[in-house]
Each structure stands twice: as C-alpha cells, then as structure tokens.
Amino acid sequence: MGQMKEYKCPNCGGAIVFDSNTQKVKCPYCDTEFDLAVFEELAELEEGVSLSTDEPVWDTDAGTAWGGEEESQMKVYSCNSCGGEIITDSTTAALRCPYCENPVVFTGNLSGSLKPDYIIPFKLDKKMAKERYYNHIKDKALLPQVFKDQNHIDEIKGVYVPFWLFDGDAEGEARYRATRIRTWSDSEYNYTETQFYEIFRSGDMTFEKIPVDGSTQMPDDLMESIEPFDYSDAVDFQTAYLAGYLADKYDVTAENSKDRAEGRIRNSVMSYLRDSVMGYNTVEERGNNYRLHHSTASYALLPVWILNTTWNGEKYVFAMNGQTGKFVGNLPMDKGLYWKHFALTAVGSTVIMFILFMLIRFFLGA
C-alpha cells in the first residue's frame, strides 16, 4: 500500500492545500501563501533532504615520494615515552622530544613517508619565542606568583608540524524562522506586535588550504589556536629548509583527516549564511543543506615553536606560530587568588545593587 504524505505549513504547522485559483500553496489557518517552487524547497529543508545523496569525494592523493638521495640524508628519531617520531637531517646526533622532553633514539633512515608539497619557512627565531612566552605569563592575575618567580623554560624546539591542506567548493542553503517585535503603549494598555518571517538563504563558497594537523602528538585545538598561517609564504619543499629544525612525521593520513576539514568547511558555510540574516529580534534555524565538491588535499610542513616548562611536577606545553608569532598555551591557576577575586567581585556587585536600590527608592519617594 502506498504512503500518504501530508504537507505542513512552515509557519504554523497546519496542513496546507493547493489553491487552484492563485496557483499557490496556501495555509487555511494562518493564510500564508507560497509559490509552489519555493514551498518544495522549504519542504525539503524541513525534512533534512540534502542537495545530493552522494558523499563528498575527496582527492587525498597529497605529497610525493622522497628521492633516494633525500632519504639517505634524513633520519627518523622515535620517542620511547610518547611515541612521537621526529624527522631531521643526518647531522643531528642526539636530541630530546619536543613534546615530552624525554630523550629520543635514532631508529633508521627515512622511509615509507610522503615528501611534502609545500613548506612555510620559519620567520621568527628562538629569542622571539622566549620573549613571547614571558609576555604570555607576565600579566596573568590568577597565575601563582611562585610560578612566575621559579619558572624556567626546559626546552624550546623549532618543529615543522605536518598539515594536510584541503581545498574545495561548497554550496549550502538554510531556512530560518525570524520575528520582529514592536511594543507601544497608550493611556490604557501596553501592546506587543510580533511579525513572523520565513527566510531562505543559499550560497556558494570556495575554500583554499583549510589546515588539519597530521600529527597525534600535537593537539588539534592547540594547532588551530595558532592559526592563521599566511600561505603566500609557502614554497616548494626542499630539505635545506629543515637545517637546524625538526620535522614531525605525520601519523594521521589525509584520508583520516578529511572529516575534520569538512566539519570546518561546513561550519563556515552555515555561519556565513546565518550572519546574512540581520534586522530581526529572534532567528531560529529550521533546516539546512550542504554539499562539498571538487575537493583536493596537499601536504605541507608549517613552522611551530614548542616550549616546555615544568612546575609542581606537571609539564606545560606552549606553542608559537613560527611565522606570525601568535602564542598559546595553558597556565596553572592559583585557586586562592581565584576565590579571593571572586569574593571581591561578588561584594562589589552587591554594593552596587544596594546603591541602585536605594537610588530607586529615593526617586520614587518610597
């Protein structure tokens, strides 16, 4: 037996009918009318029908094979503590892991990895990384004073972090229910008028070089926090750029990174569409569609300074964008100072509220 489909009014939820006189779809409850083509689009959005049932097809064939001479000049070091693998040139004899500071051991020549397509060379040096670190902790009111007094940097390493850079064309559409509210009064009554609107937005966007961290040793949120990078400085990869620095060996493939890239792209599209709806008191999203196509990936090494410090037996990791100098990292908090600050804020708010209350009573003649 076939299924019956009942069409609902997007405005009030009532069952709608086709009006043969106007050749439009009409709701007999709220008298809202829709052109047939517009209503079909709204109905699809309401049901969550996508622009296409096909999954996005990603071309994740990024990077190239290393040349034989290049492989012989590179070494891979492995950390027995955190499992990180570091690539550096053959002149490096010994080093410490930039993530956990433990000694790393030479495991062999580079093999089984892809050669990056691009690299953004370091622009800022170790001295600048130190300066940004001390500026980072200088004016933190809730930072324990003993941390400032006794703090020292255990290790600073310049690391080229592997990133997959995704390009793609996206199209999206969304439907919103919005209201405009007007209030006024006369000598007897207060009035409120609420107008309801059905709003449709659609658009196309092109994305270039959406970065996704290709190393599990680097937290994704930490790497996203030091964005953006200026890709106009990206150049074709040459091993000479690694001299004096380390390069993290990717352990997350482009194929396994595409979902995070697509999530970032989708959020950007929907945010752009939502930001275009202006001039209303309330806006509620009622449905959206999204499609990504012409999607490709490339492989790049991006410059990051990693700083480690230890306090009270805990290790703290900080990162600085080696191109722009943007600095991020978590710091310990003095709980005593926090509660003292909270108490002072609460007392101050109470005093202000009391003063306002007394002023209101005074002006009202109470």
CORUR-V265042 format. One record per helix or strand of 2 or more residues. SS is the DSSP state (~ for helix, > for strand). FROM is the first residue (numbers start at 1). LEN is the number of residues. If there is no record, write none. Layout:
SS:FROM:LEN
SS:FROM:LEN
This chain:
>:15:5
>:24:4
>:33:2
~:36:12
>:58:2
>:64:2
~:68:6
>:74:6
>:85:5
>:95:2
>:103:7
>:114:2
>:118:2
~:126:13
~:145:6
>:155:31
>:190:24
~:220:6
~:231:3
>:235:2
~:239:4
>:246:3
~:254:22
>:282:30
>:314:8
>:327:3
~:335:30
